[in-house]
Amino acid sequence: METLSPKEFFEKVLPKKFNPAKAAGIDVIVQVNLVNSVQANWVVTIKDQKLFAKEGTTASPTLTLKMAERDFLDLVNRKISAEKAFFTGKVQFKGNIALALKLREAGFL
């Protein structure tokens, strides 16, 4: 089933996709900023193998992702890979790339 909005992804899809076993030792705050979106900013915290997502911003994220809502939905619906999104400039990324890859293994994007 296709995810239709960022809110649906962060509140319903991501908690089901998240794999706590793969998140051992990860302590991260991810700021997701979506351009051209009503639901523009999300903060995802992973700590102690638990995931929390909420609308808003944080002053000190570990990682920051910025992309258009359309591209974000293509990414979460598997119409584009994370690598392709990154290398084609569809996503602007700030932070530790190795940590971002661990997050992907844990089910985040």
Secondary structure as GFF3:
##gff-version 3
##sequence-region A 1 109
A	DSSP	alpha_helix	6	8	.	.	.	ID=ss1
A	DSSP	pi_helix	9	13	.	.	.	ID=ss2
A	DSSP	alpha_helix	14	17	.	.	.	ID=ss3
A	DSSP	three_ten_helix	20	23	.	.	.	ID=ss4
A	DSSP	beta_strand	28	35	.	.	.	ID=ss5
A	DSSP	beta_strand	41	47	.	.	.	ID=ss6
A	DSSP	beta_strand	50	55	.	.	.	ID=ss7
A	DSSP	beta_strand	63	68	.	.	.	ID=ss8
A	DSSP	alpha_helix	69	76	.	.	.	ID=ss9
A	DSSP	alpha_helix	82	87	.	.	.	ID=ss10
A	DSSP	beta_strand	91	94	.	.	.	ID=ss11
A	DSSP	alpha_helix	97	105	.	.	.	ID=ss12
###
